[in-house]
């Protein structure tokens, strides 16, 4: 009949697990010693894989955002090409023209970021109020959804993401307008 023996070890004097395993298998040939190191390493490797996949997805979303802004800026410049050309030929500096587009796309980027950031914050806030899911059924037992409670730093991160999205949108539009203006000359 199989039996499981659970040992609680003193952290100040850790045992020699290799020797313990050898003594155990010498006395009981069918016995096994599981110290959870292999399981813990696999779990750590899986967590690192999820982190790398998340960073990869973040890079893809950032690239898609930048490309969207580039195409939207080109479309806006193309739509207003005659106005841009007249401004350019009457002596308006490229910086002035680019600033007009940058201001517009900064506003659009801020609005989009605020909508997305607000939705994320509301989702996290709503999850934190779900009964039994956010804190678990027992006060000391964490739940599966505990990680969805970002805390103050998480909300600050959402705000930083909104500001970053706005800045990237404005900078990308400015660079795109400058490149477009070079083609006009």
Number of C-alpha atoms within 10 A of each C-alpha: 2 5 6 8 6 7 7 6 9 8 7 6 7 8 11 8 12 10 10 12 15 14 12 15 14 11 9 10 10 9 14 12 14 11 11 9 9 10 11 11 11 12 12 12 12 12 12 12 12 12 12 12 12 12 12 12 12 12 12 12 12 14 12 12 15 18 14 14 21 19 13 15 25 18 12 14 21 13 11 11 16 11 13 20 16 11 15 17 12 8 9 13 12 16 12 12 18 23 19 14 19 24 16 15 24 24 16 15 22 20 15 15 22 19 13 15 20 16 12 14 18 12 13 18 16 13 16 20 12 12 10 13 15 19 19 16 12 9 9 8 10 14 16 11 15 15 12 16 19 16 13 9 9 14 18 12 14 20 17 14 16 22 18 15 22 22 18 19 28 26 20 21 30 25 15 21 26 15 13 18 18 9 8 11 8
